[in-house]
Amino acid sequence: MFESRSSVVLAGMILGVCVLLAGAAAPAAAQEPTPLAGTVTAPGGEPMAGVAVSARAEGTPITTSVFTDEAGRYYFPPLAPPLEGGRYRVWAQAVGYESASAHVVLDPADQMAQDFTLADAADFTHQLSGVEWLDALPAETREDRRLKEVFRVTCTECHQAGLVLQNRFDERGWRAMIDLMANVSYHGWRGRNARPSITIEYYRDELAAYLARARGPESPPLTFDLQPRPTGEAARHVVTEYDIPIAELPTELTSINGSDWSEGIPSGMRGGGGMHDAAVDDDGNVWITDSVPNDFRTLAKVDPRTGQVTGFKLTAPDGRRARNSHGITKARNGILWFDTAGSLGRLDPTTETFTLYTPPRPLRVGGSLQEDGQGNIWVGNRHGALKFDPGTNDFTYYQNRTIGDGQTYGTAADRLGNGWWAQFNMDIVGHANGTTGEVDEVPMRPPGALDREQLLTPEDRDFFHRIGAMRFSGSVYNPGGQAPRRLAADPNGDTVWVANWWGSNLAKIDIHTLEATYYRLPVDAHPYATVVDRNHMVWTNLSSDDAVARFDPNTEEYTIFRLPSLGAELRHIAVDDAGGPDVWVVYREASRAARIQLRTEAQLQAARAASAVAAPAAGGGQ
């Protein structure tokens, strides 16, 4: 390691850009009584549990969603009126059924009942989650299982499986689609002269033939094992979604945002895809990083009470474009820290003033961040991690023991002042003792990790060896790999939690012994990041499944809370411990942010009692 003095860029170079999206006040899950309730039934009149019911006030950027209970009943928290009058659009959705909608006028002094009857859908493939698509792919033979695994790690690294599988092509068409995928980045065309993905190109013909059999024009329908709709605690949460403009004009929103399941999985190649990480300040405002270079915004602040979005631009060295940003975290003193174009940004949310700290070349700040127990900020750097001391403005660099491809993505810091980081393409978690400077590493190898690797042929193994997989190439497309993505230390405990992306598990690392214990998710989804709340509960965002999962270390059980939108592509998860605690996620594909608030059974019982005096039902929605 080595230490050096950082350079400082003062806040005077920062331009604020304000974008207003005035709207209805956000609901509070703990408040009662409910202004809107109703029942959702199937065509035969049977009550339907776990149905997503959403309400959006006309003229506002806020959508609130709840889920029906075991009796098919739903109960909204208080909803403020829209800009003009009290007109709301309300709609109900469940996989396998046509959506039903209605327009209602809510009187703040009264209660409204709106029932829905859902009709069977002739084709519900556009409604499916990534996990449901993957589970349905052919896997009867060893060769089918091999190609299914190749598809999983080759074609779902940057988007859900449904984005491509919701279409049908013959073999020629699938080859064209694969060629396109080989030449795009996460969210856009890289140009014909860009270096295509060597892995996608290598498996092009095999994948095209496999997909033509599974999703060709004349292929028989796939058999889908639908996930059960949520019940109990998993259906008591409230999700509030906030639209964020993709430019400085309020009307510039993504054309498909996932709210209408019949439209299928949205694609990031239509202007969305910038919003990435979120942190909640002490006043309850949510600060979101914008990871795509643009001319107008580095960070966006969302006021959950009004839906107002304010953009802040930190001007790049060219004097015009905005610095992009990626990771963000809140320190215990309320200061926000974020990475921006290789520098570390400090934001005082009270005064909205910024300071940039730049490490000496060739060091660059990048990735996620976390404050350790000593007040230092840890953040990723090429081939290791950096520790920043806000008292001295010094950076300390800790280098990987295994050099590998050099990519550090997730970074965490524990209460003892130690740093942790994920070598995403190496299946390694690095660890630095913040006192002695000693660097260790923890390999991510859970029991059964080799099961998927065993599907590879000798030719496959030779290919991955030649391209340097798990050694130097930066390849993430390795069957059997874990791909530790983002991690977080329990700020009040003795554990670090790692999201193993390809492994579909969470790893718990003891900060004293460096021993790892693995907990497989109940669904074969892709956990992207972790965060630990004040009650030591571990939260992870399931990027491939439009859901977040909570893991209880005491019972070793998961609870999955579904989102009411498709194709969100969640890249981060944050907890507001001042609330319930409340959980925040950002929809990268749709330029939206969502707050998840948990309701207890007692609160739901109060809502049921309040709704007993509601107005007569308005009838089935159309």
C-alpha positions as CSV (number, residue, x, y, z in Angstrom):
1,M,0.0,0.0,0.0
2,F,1.0,3.6,-0.2
3,E,-0.4,6.9,1.0
4,S,-0.5,10.2,-0.8
5,R,-2.1,13.7,-0.5
6,S,-5.2,14.2,-2.6
7,S,-6.0,17.1,-4.8
8,V,-9.2,19.1,-4.1
9,V,-11.7,20.6,-6.6
10,L,-13.9,23.2,-4.9
11,A,-17.6,23.5,-5.2
12,G,-17.5,26.7,-7.2
13,M,-17.3,24.7,-10.5
14,I,-20.7,23.1,-9.9
15,L,-23.9,24.0,-11.8
16,G,-27.3,23.1,-10.4
17,V,-30.1,22.2,-12.8
18,C,-33.6,22.0,-11.4
19,V,-36.3,19.8,-12.8
20,L,-39.7,20.0,-11.2
21,L,-42.3,17.3,-11.2
22,A,-44.9,18.4,-8.7
23,G,-47.2,15.6,-7.6
24,A,-49.2,14.0,-4.9
25,A,-47.6,13.4,-1.6
26,A,-46.1,10.0,-1.1
27,P,-48.0,7.6,1.1
28,A,-46.8,6.5,4.5
29,A,-47.4,2.8,5.0
30,A,-48.1,3.1,8.7
31,Q,-50.9,5.6,8.4
32,E,-54.6,4.6,8.3
33,P,-57.4,4.7,7.4
34,T,-57.3,3.7,3.8
35,P,-58.9,5.9,1.1
36,L,-59.2,3.2,-1.5
37,A,-59.9,-0.5,-1.1
38,G,-61.5,-3.3,-3.0
39,T,-61.6,-7.0,-4.0
40,V,-60.0,-8.8,-6.9
41,T,-61.6,-12.0,-8.2
42,A,-61.0,-14.6,-10.9
43,P,-63.5,-15.1,-13.7
44,G,-65.4,-17.7,-11.6
45,G,-65.7,-15.3,-8.7
46,E,-62.9,-16.8,-6.5
47,P,-60.9,-14.2,-4.6
48,M,-57.3,-13.8,-5.9
49,A,-54.5,-13.3,-3.4
50,G,-51.2,-11.6,-4.3
51,V,-52.5,-9.4,-7.1
52,A,-50.7,-6.2,-7.8
53,V,-53.1,-3.2,-7.6
54,S,-51.7,0.2,-8.6
55,A,-53.0,3.8,-8.4
56,R,-51.6,6.8,-10.2
57,A,-53.0,10.4,-9.7
58,E,-53.4,12.1,-13.0
59,G,-50.8,14.8,-13.6
60,T,-48.3,13.4,-11.1
61,P,-45.1,11.3,-11.4
62,I,-46.0,9.0,-8.5
63,T,-47.5,5.5,-8.7
64,T,-48.5,3.6,-5.5
65,S,-49.0,-0.1,-5.5
66,V,-50.3,-2.7,-3.0
67,F,-51.1,-6.4,-3.1
68,T,-54.2,-8.3,-2.3
69,D,-54.5,-10.5,0.8
70,E,-55.6,-14.1,1.1
71,A,-59.3,-12.9,0.8
72,G,-58.5,-11.0,-2.4
73,R,-58.8,-7.7,-0.6
74,Y,-56.5,-4.7,-1.1
75,Y,-56.1,-1.6,1.0
76,F,-54.2,1.6,0.0
77,P,-52.5,3.9,2.4
78,P,-53.6,7.6,2.3
79,L,-53.3,9.1,-1.1
80,A,-53.2,12.9,-1.7
81,P,-55.3,14.2,-4.5
82,P,-53.7,14.9,-7.9
83,L,-53.0,18.3,-9.3
84,E,-56.5,18.8,-10.6
85,G,-59.5,17.2,-8.9
86,G,-59.2,13.8,-7.3
87,R,-59.0,11.6,-10.4
88,Y,-56.9,8.4,-10.3
89,R,-56.3,5.6,-12.6
90,V,-56.4,2.3,-10.8
91,W,-55.4,-1.1,-12.3
92,A,-54.9,-4.7,-11.2
93,Q,-52.5,-7.2,-12.7
94,A,-51.6,-10.9,-12.2
95,V,-49.6,-13.3,-14.4
96,G,-51.9,-15.3,-16.6
97,Y,-54.7,-12.7,-16.6
98,E,-55.6,-9.6,-18.5
99,S,-55.2,-6.4,-16.6
100,A,-58.3,-4.5,-15.4
101,S,-58.4,-0.8,-14.9
102,A,-60.8,2.0,-13.8
103,H,-60.8,5.7,-13.2
104,V,-61.9,6.9,-9.8
105,V,-62.3,10.2,-8.1
106,L,-61.1,10.1,-4.5
107,D,-62.6,12.4,-1.8
108,P,-60.1,13.0,1.0
109,A,-63.0,13.0,3.4
110,D,-64.5,9.8,2.2
111,Q,-63.5,6.3,1.3
112,M,-63.8,4.6,-2.1
113,A,-64.3,0.9,-3.0
114,Q,-63.2,-0.4,-6.4
115,D,-63.5,-4.1,-7.2
116,F,-61.9,-5.9,-10.2
117,T,-62.6,-9.2,-12.0
118,L,-59.6,-10.4,-14.0
119,A,-60.1,-12.3,-17.2
120,D,-57.9,-15.2,-18.4
121,A,-55.1,-14.1,-20.8
122,A,-54.7,-16.0,-24.0
123,D,-51.0,-15.2,-24.1
124,F,-49.3,-14.2,-20.9
125,T,-45.6,-14.6,-22.0
126,H,-45.0,-10.9,-21.9
127,Q,-45.9,-10.9,-18.2
128,L,-43.3,-13.4,-17.1
129,S,-40.3,-12.8,-14.9
130,G,-36.7,-13.7,-15.8
131,V,-36.7,-16.7,-13.5
132,E,-39.9,-18.1,-15.0
133,W,-38.4,-17.8,-18.5
134,L,-35.2,-19.5,-17.5
135,D,-37.0,-22.3,-15.7
136,A,-39.0,-23.0,-18.9
137,L,-36.1,-23.4,-21.3
138,P,-35.5,-26.9,-22.5
139,A,-33.3,-28.9,-20.2
140,E,-34.2,-32.6,-20.8
141,T,-30.8,-33.6,-22.1
142,R,-27.3,-32.9,-20.9
143,E,-26.7,-30.9,-24.1
144,D,-29.9,-28.9,-23.5
145,R,-28.8,-28.2,-19.9
146,R,-25.3,-27.1,-21.2
147,L,-26.8,-24.6,-23.7
148,K,-29.3,-23.4,-21.2
149,E,-26.5,-22.5,-18.9
150,V,-24.5,-20.9,-21.7
151,F,-27.5,-18.8,-22.5
152,R,-27.9,-17.8,-18.8
153,V,-24.4,-16.6,-18.4
154,T,-24.0,-15.2,-21.9
155,C,-27.4,-13.5,-22.6
156,T,-28.6,-12.3,-19.2
157,E,-25.6,-10.5,-17.8
158,C,-27.0,-7.0,-18.6
159,H,-30.7,-7.7,-19.0
160,Q,-33.5,-10.2,-18.0
161,A,-34.0,-13.3,-20.0
162,G,-37.5,-12.1,-21.1
163,L,-36.1,-9.2,-23.0
164,V,-35.1,-11.6,-25.8
165,L,-37.3,-14.6,-25.1
166,Q,-40.5,-12.7,-25.3
167,N,-39.8,-12.7,-29.1
168,R,-39.8,-15.6,-31.6
169,F,-37.3,-16.0,-34.4
170,D,-36.1,-18.8,-36.7
171,E,-32.4,-19.8,-36.6
172,R,-31.4,-17.0,-39.0
173,G,-33.3,-14.5,-36.9
174,W,-31.7,-15.6,-33.7
175,R,-28.2,-15.4,-35.3
176,A,-29.0,-11.8,-36.2
177,M,-30.2,-11.1,-32.6
178,I,-27.0,-12.6,-31.2
179,D,-24.9,-10.6,-33.6
180,L,-26.6,-7.5,-32.3
181,M,-26.1,-8.5,-28.7
182,A,-22.4,-9.0,-29.4
183,N,-22.0,-5.4,-30.5
184,V,-23.9,-3.5,-27.8
185,S,-23.0,-2.4,-24.4
186,Y,-25.4,-2.4,-21.5
187,H,-27.5,0.4,-23.0
188,G,-26.6,1.3,-26.5
189,W,-24.9,0.5,-29.8
190,R,-21.2,0.6,-29.7
191,G,-20.7,0.8,-33.4
192,R,-19.6,-1.8,-36.0
193,N,-15.9,-1.2,-35.4
194,A,-16.2,-1.9,-31.7
195,R,-14.8,-5.2,-30.4
196,P,-17.6,-7.7,-30.2
197,S,-18.1,-10.0,-27.2
198,I,-15.8,-13.0,-27.9
199,T,-18.0,-15.3,-25.8
200,I,-21.3,-14.5,-27.6
201,E,-19.5,-14.9,-31.0
202,Y,-18.1,-18.2,-30.0
203,Y,-21.5,-19.7,-29.0
204,R,-23.4,-17.9,-31.7
205,D,-24.5,-20.8,-33.9
206,E,-25.1,-23.2,-31.0
207,L,-27.2,-20.7,-29.2
208,A,-29.2,-19.8,-32.4
209,A,-30.1,-23.4,-33.0
210,Y,-31.1,-23.9,-29.3
211,L,-33.2,-20.8,-29.2
212,A,-34.9,-21.6,-32.5
213,R,-36.0,-24.9,-31.0
214,A,-37.2,-23.2,-27.9
215,R,-38.6,-20.0,-29.3
216,G,-39.0,-20.5,-33.1
217,P,-42.0,-19.5,-35.2
218,E,-43.3,-23.0,-35.1
219,S,-41.9,-24.1,-31.7
220,P,-44.4,-25.8,-29.4
221,P,-45.4,-23.6,-26.4
222,L,-43.0,-23.8,-23.4
223,T,-44.2,-25.2,-20.1
224,F,-44.1,-22.4,-17.5
225,D,-43.9,-23.1,-13.8
226,L,-45.3,-19.8,-12.6
227,Q,-44.1,-18.5,-9.3
228,P,-46.9,-18.4,-6.7
229,R,-48.4,-15.0,-6.0
230,P,-47.2,-13.5,-2.7
231,T,-49.1,-14.1,0.5
232,G,-48.7,-13.1,4.2
233,E,-46.0,-10.6,4.9
234,A,-44.7,-10.8,1.3
235,A,-48.0,-9.2,0.2
236,R,-48.3,-6.5,2.9
237,H,-45.8,-4.1,1.5
238,V,-46.5,-0.8,-0.2
239,V,-44.4,0.2,-3.3
240,T,-44.2,3.9,-4.3
241,E,-42.6,4.6,-7.6
242,Y,-41.2,8.0,-8.7
243,D,-40.6,8.9,-12.3
244,I,-37.3,10.6,-13.1
245,P,-36.9,12.5,-16.4
246,I,-34.2,11.2,-18.6
247,A,-33.3,14.8,-19.5
248,E,-34.0,18.2,-18.0
249,L,-37.6,18.4,-19.3
250,P,-40.3,16.8,-17.1
251,T,-42.0,15.3,-20.2
252,E,-38.9,13.3,-21.2
253,L,-39.7,10.0,-19.6
254,T,-39.0,6.5,-20.9
255,S,-41.7,5.4,-23.3
256,I,-42.1,1.9,-21.7
257,N,-41.5,1.8,-17.9
258,G,-42.7,-1.7,-17.0
259,S,-46.0,-0.6,-15.4
260,D,-48.1,-2.3,-18.1
261,W,-47.2,-5.9,-18.1
262,S,-48.7,-6.5,-21.5
263,E,-45.9,-4.4,-23.0
264,G,-43.3,-6.9,-21.9
265,I,-39.7,-6.3,-20.7
266,P,-38.5,-2.7,-21.6
267,S,-35.2,-2.3,-23.4
268,G,-32.5,0.2,-22.2
269,M,-31.7,1.1,-25.8
270,R,-34.5,3.8,-25.9
271,G,-32.9,6.5,-23.8
272,G,-33.3,5.1,-20.3
273,G,-30.5,3.4,-18.3
274,G,-28.8,6.2,-16.5
275,M,-30.1,6.1,-12.9
276,H,-28.0,3.7,-10.8
277,D,-27.5,4.0,-7.0
278,A,-29.5,5.8,-4.3
279,A,-28.9,7.1,-0.8
280,V,-31.4,8.7,1.6
281,D,-30.3,11.9,3.4
282,D,-31.3,12.8,7.0
283,D,-34.3,14.9,5.7
284,G,-35.7,11.9,3.7
285,N,-34.6,13.1,0.3
286,V,-33.3,10.4,-2.1
287,W,-30.1,11.2,-4.0
288,I,-29.6,9.1,-7.2
289,T,-26.5,8.8,-9.3
290,D,-26.6,9.1,-13.1
291,S,-24.1,6.8,-14.6
292,V,-24.5,7.7,-18.3
293,P,-22.5,10.7,-19.5
294,N,-24.8,13.5,-20.5
295,D,-25.0,17.3,-20.7
296,F,-27.3,18.0,-17.8
297,R,-27.0,15.9,-14.6
298,T,-24.5,14.1,-12.3
299,L,-27.0,13.5,-9.4
300,A,-30.8,13.7,-9.1
301,K,-32.5,14.5,-5.8
302,V,-36.1,13.2,-5.4
303,D,-38.3,14.6,-2.7
304,P,-40.6,11.7,-1.8
305,R,-43.2,14.0,-0.3
306,T,-43.9,15.8,-3.5
307,G,-42.2,13.9,-6.3
308,Q,-40.1,16.9,-7.2
309,V,-36.8,16.0,-9.0
310,T,-33.8,18.3,-8.9
311,G,-30.8,17.7,-11.1
312,F,-27.2,18.7,-10.1
313,K,-24.5,19.0,-12.7
314,L,-20.8,18.7,-11.8
315,T,-19.1,20.0,-14.9
316,A,-16.5,17.7,-16.6
317,P,-13.1,19.0,-17.5
318,D,-14.3,19.8,-21.0
319,G,-16.4,22.6,-19.4
320,R,-19.7,21.3,-21.0
321,R,-20.6,17.7,-20.2
322,A,-21.7,16.6,-16.8
323,R,-19.5,14.2,-14.8
324,N,-21.3,10.9,-14.5
325,S,-21.6,9.1,-11.2
326,H,-22.1,5.5,-10.0
327,G,-22.0,4.6,-6.4
328,I,-23.2,6.7,-3.4
329,T,-23.4,6.2,0.4
330,K,-24.4,8.2,3.5
331,A,-21.9,8.6,6.4
332,R,-23.1,8.6,10.0
333,N,-22.7,12.4,10.1
334,G,-25.2,12.8,7.2
335,I,-22.6,13.6,4.5
336,L,-23.1,11.8,1.2
337,W,-20.1,10.4,-0.7
338,F,-20.1,9.3,-4.3
339,D,-17.7,8.4,-7.1
340,T,-17.6,10.6,-10.2
341,A,-15.4,10.2,-13.2
342,G,-12.5,8.8,-11.2
343,S,-12.8,11.2,-8.3
344,L,-14.5,11.0,-4.9
345,G,-17.4,13.4,-4.4
346,R,-18.5,14.8,-1.0
347,L,-22.0,16.3,-0.8
348,D,-23.5,18.2,2.2
349,P,-27.2,17.7,1.5
350,T,-28.2,20.4,3.9
351,T,-26.3,23.2,2.0
352,E,-26.2,21.3,-1.4
353,T,-22.5,22.0,-1.7
354,F,-20.0,19.6,-3.3
355,T,-16.3,19.0,-3.0
356,L,-14.2,16.6,-5.2
357,Y,-11.2,14.7,-4.1
358,T,-9.0,13.2,-6.8
359,P,-6.4,10.5,-6.0
360,P,-3.0,10.7,-7.8
361,R,-2.7,9.0,-11.1
362,P,-3.1,6.2,-12.1
363,L,-5.5,5.6,-9.2
364,R,-9.2,6.2,-9.9
365,V,-12.2,6.0,-7.7
366,G,-15.0,3.8,-8.9
367,G,-17.7,1.4,-7.7
368,S,-19.8,1.2,-4.6
369,L,-18.8,2.9,-1.3
370,Q,-19.2,2.4,2.5
371,E,-18.0,4.2,5.6
372,D,-16.1,2.1,8.2
373,G,-16.3,2.3,11.9
374,Q,-13.5,4.9,12.1
375,G,-15.2,7.3,9.7
376,N,-13.1,6.4,6.6
377,I,-14.7,6.0,3.2
378,W,-13.8,2.9,1.2
379,V,-14.3,2.7,-2.5
380,G,-13.1,0.6,-5.4
381,N,-10.0,1.1,-7.5
382,R,-8.4,-0.8,-10.4
383,H,-6.7,-3.9,-8.9
384,G,-7.8,-3.2,-5.4
385,A,-9.5,-0.6,-3.1
386,L,-9.0,2.8,-1.7
387,K,-9.5,4.1,1.8
388,F,-10.1,7.9,2.1
389,D,-9.6,9.7,5.4
390,P,-11.9,12.8,5.5
391,G,-9.9,14.3,8.3
392,T,-6.6,14.4,6.4
393,N,-7.9,14.1,2.8
394,D,-5.5,11.2,2.3
395,F,-6.1,8.1,0.1
396,T,-4.5,4.8,1.0
397,Y,-4.3,2.1,-1.7
398,Y,-4.7,-1.7,-1.1
399,Q,-3.7,-4.0,-3.9
400,N,-5.2,-7.3,-4.8
401,R,-3.2,-10.4,-3.8
402,T,-4.4,-12.1,-7.0
403,I,-4.1,-9.5,-9.7
404,G,-6.5,-11.1,-12.2
405,D,-8.3,-8.8,-14.6
406,G,-8.2,-5.8,-12.2
407,Q,-11.9,-5.1,-11.9
408,T,-13.2,-4.1,-8.5
409,Y,-16.9,-3.5,-8.5
410,G,-18.4,-3.7,-5.0
411,T,-16.7,-2.2,-1.9
412,A,-17.6,-2.4,1.7
413,A,-16.1,-1.4,5.1
414,D,-16.7,-2.9,8.5
415,R,-17.0,-1.5,12.0
416,L,-13.3,-2.3,12.8
417,G,-12.0,-0.1,10.0
418,N,-11.3,-2.9,7.5
419,G,-12.1,-2.8,3.8
420,W,-13.7,-5.5,1.6
421,W,-14.1,-5.6,-2.1
422,A,-15.4,-7.9,-4.9
423,Q,-13.1,-9.1,-7.7
424,F,-16.2,-9.7,-9.8
425,N,-14.5,-11.8,-12.6
426,M,-12.3,-13.7,-10.3
427,D,-14.7,-15.2,-7.7
428,I,-12.7,-13.5,-5.0
429,V,-13.5,-11.1,-2.2
430,G,-10.5,-9.0,-1.1
431,H,-10.0,-7.9,2.5
432,A,-7.6,-5.3,3.8
433,N,-6.7,-4.7,7.5
434,G,-7.1,-1.0,7.9
435,T,-4.5,-0.9,10.7
436,T,-1.7,-3.2,9.5
437,G,-2.3,-2.8,5.7
438,E,-2.3,-6.6,5.3
439,V,-4.4,-7.9,2.4
440,D,-6.1,-11.2,2.3
441,E,-8.7,-12.8,0.1
442,V,-11.8,-15.0,0.4
443,P,-12.6,-17.3,-2.5
444,M,-16.3,-17.6,-3.3
445,R,-16.8,-21.4,-3.7
446,P,-20.1,-22.5,-2.1
447,P,-21.0,-26.2,-2.0
448,G,-22.3,-27.3,-5.3
449,A,-20.6,-24.5,-7.2
450,L,-19.0,-27.0,-9.6
451,D,-22.3,-28.5,-10.6
452,R,-22.9,-26.1,-13.5
453,E,-19.3,-26.2,-14.5
454,Q,-19.5,-29.9,-15.0
455,L,-21.8,-29.3,-18.0
456,L,-18.9,-27.9,-20.0
457,T,-17.3,-30.0,-22.7
458,P,-13.5,-30.3,-23.0
459,E,-13.8,-27.8,-25.9
460,D,-15.7,-25.4,-23.7
461,R,-13.0,-25.6,-21.0
462,D,-10.3,-25.0,-23.6
463,F,-12.1,-21.9,-24.9
464,F,-12.5,-20.3,-21.5
465,H,-8.9,-21.1,-20.7
466,R,-7.7,-19.5,-23.9
467,I,-9.7,-16.3,-23.3
468,G,-8.3,-16.0,-19.7
469,A,-11.5,-16.6,-17.8
470,M,-11.0,-16.3,-14.1
471,R,-7.4,-15.2,-14.8
472,F,-7.0,-12.1,-16.8
473,S,-9.6,-11.4,-19.4
474,G,-12.5,-9.9,-17.5
475,S,-14.9,-12.6,-18.8
476,V,-18.0,-12.9,-16.7
477,Y,-19.6,-15.6,-18.8
478,N,-18.3,-18.6,-16.9
479,P,-20.7,-21.5,-16.1
480,G,-20.1,-22.4,-12.5
481,G,-18.8,-18.9,-11.6
482,Q,-20.2,-17.0,-8.7
483,A,-19.4,-13.4,-9.8
484,P,-19.5,-11.6,-6.4
485,R,-21.0,-8.3,-7.4
486,R,-21.8,-5.9,-4.5
487,L,-21.3,-6.4,-0.8
488,A,-22.0,-4.6,2.4
489,A,-20.8,-4.9,6.0
490,D,-23.2,-4.9,8.9
491,P,-22.3,-1.5,10.5
492,N,-23.2,-2.8,13.9
493,G,-22.2,-6.5,13.6
494,D,-19.4,-8.8,12.7
495,T,-20.4,-9.9,9.2
496,V,-20.0,-8.9,5.6
497,W,-22.7,-9.9,3.1
498,V,-21.8,-10.6,-0.6
499,A,-24.2,-10.9,-3.5
500,N,-23.0,-13.7,-5.7
501,W,-24.6,-12.8,-9.0
502,W,-24.2,-16.0,-11.0
503,G,-24.3,-18.2,-7.9
504,S,-27.8,-17.1,-6.9
505,N,-26.7,-16.9,-3.3
506,L,-25.6,-14.6,-0.5
507,A,-22.3,-15.2,1.2
508,K,-21.8,-14.3,4.9
509,I,-18.2,-13.6,5.8
510,D,-17.1,-13.4,9.4
511,I,-14.9,-10.3,9.8
512,H,-12.7,-12.0,12.4
513,T,-12.1,-15.4,10.9
514,L,-12.8,-14.6,7.2
515,E,-14.9,-17.8,7.0
516,A,-17.7,-17.8,4.5
517,T,-21.1,-19.3,4.8
518,Y,-23.5,-19.5,1.8
519,Y,-27.3,-19.1,1.6
520,R,-28.9,-20.0,-1.6
521,L,-31.9,-18.0,-2.8
522,P,-35.2,-19.8,-3.1
523,V,-35.4,-18.8,-6.7
524,D,-32.6,-19.0,-9.4
525,A,-32.4,-15.2,-9.6
526,H,-29.4,-12.8,-9.8
527,P,-28.7,-10.9,-6.6
528,Y,-26.9,-7.7,-7.4
529,A,-26.1,-5.9,-4.2
530,T,-26.6,-6.2,-0.4
531,V,-27.4,-3.8,2.4
532,V,-27.9,-4.5,6.1
533,D,-30.6,-2.6,8.1
534,R,-30.5,-1.6,11.8
535,N,-32.2,-4.9,12.8
536,H,-29.3,-6.9,11.1
537,M,-31.7,-8.0,8.3
538,V,-30.0,-8.4,5.0
539,W,-31.6,-7.1,1.8
540,T,-30.7,-7.9,-1.8
541,N,-32.1,-6.8,-5.1
542,L,-33.0,-9.6,-7.5
543,S,-32.1,-7.9,-10.8
544,S,-33.4,-10.7,-13.0
545,D,-36.7,-11.0,-11.2
546,D,-38.1,-7.5,-10.4
547,A,-38.1,-8.2,-6.6
548,V,-36.1,-7.6,-3.5
549,A,-35.3,-10.3,-1.0
550,R,-34.9,-10.0,2.8
551,F,-32.7,-12.6,4.6
552,D,-33.1,-13.1,8.3
553,P,-29.8,-14.3,9.7
554,N,-31.6,-15.7,12.8
555,T,-34.0,-17.9,11.0
556,E,-32.0,-18.3,7.8
557,E,-35.1,-17.7,5.8
558,Y,-35.8,-15.4,2.9
559,T,-38.9,-13.3,2.2
560,I,-39.3,-12.0,-1.3
561,F,-41.2,-8.8,-2.0
562,R,-42.2,-8.3,-5.6
563,L,-42.3,-5.1,-7.4
564,P,-45.4,-4.0,-9.5
565,S,-43.3,-3.3,-12.6
566,L,-41.4,-5.5,-15.1
567,G,-37.9,-5.1,-16.4
568,A,-36.6,-2.7,-13.8
569,E,-33.0,-4.1,-13.8
570,L,-32.2,-3.1,-10.2
571,R,-28.5,-2.3,-9.8
572,H,-28.6,-1.1,-6.2
573,I,-30.5,-1.3,-2.9
574,A,-30.5,1.2,0.0
575,V,-32.1,1.2,3.4
576,D,-33.5,4.2,5.2
577,D,-33.2,3.2,8.9
578,A,-35.1,6.4,10.0
579,G,-38.2,4.8,8.6
580,G,-39.7,1.3,9.0
581,P,-36.9,0.7,7.9
582,D,-37.8,1.6,4.3
583,V,-36.0,0.1,1.3
584,W,-35.1,2.0,-1.9
585,V,-34.3,0.6,-5.3
586,V,-33.6,2.3,-8.6
587,Y,-35.1,1.1,-12.0
588,R,-32.1,1.5,-14.3
589,E,-34.1,0.5,-17.4
590,A,-37.1,2.8,-16.7
591,S,-35.5,5.9,-15.0
592,R,-37.6,5.5,-11.8
593,A,-37.0,5.0,-8.1
594,A,-39.1,2.9,-5.8
595,R,-39.6,2.9,-2.0
596,I,-40.8,-0.3,-0.3
597,Q,-42.6,0.2,3.0
598,L,-43.6,-2.8,5.1
599,R,-46.9,-3.0,6.9
600,T,-47.5,-5.1,9.9
601,E,-50.5,-7.4,10.2
602,A,-51.9,-5.1,12.9
603,Q,-51.7,-2.1,10.4
604,L,-53.5,-4.2,7.8
605,Q,-56.2,-5.2,10.3
606,A,-56.8,-1.5,11.0
607,A,-57.1,-0.9,7.2
608,R,-59.6,-3.7,7.0
609,A,-61.7,-2.2,9.8
610,A,-61.6,1.3,8.2
611,S,-62.6,-0.1,4.8
612,A,-65.7,-1.7,6.3
613,V,-67.4,1.7,6.2
614,A,-66.3,2.4,2.6
615,A,-68.7,3.4,-0.1
616,P,-70.3,0.6,-2.2
617,A,-68.0,-1.0,-4.7
618,A,-67.9,0.6,-8.1
619,G,-68.1,-2.7,-9.8
620,G,-65.7,-4.7,-11.9
621,G,-63.0,-2.8,-13.7
622,Q,-62.7,-2.7,-17.5
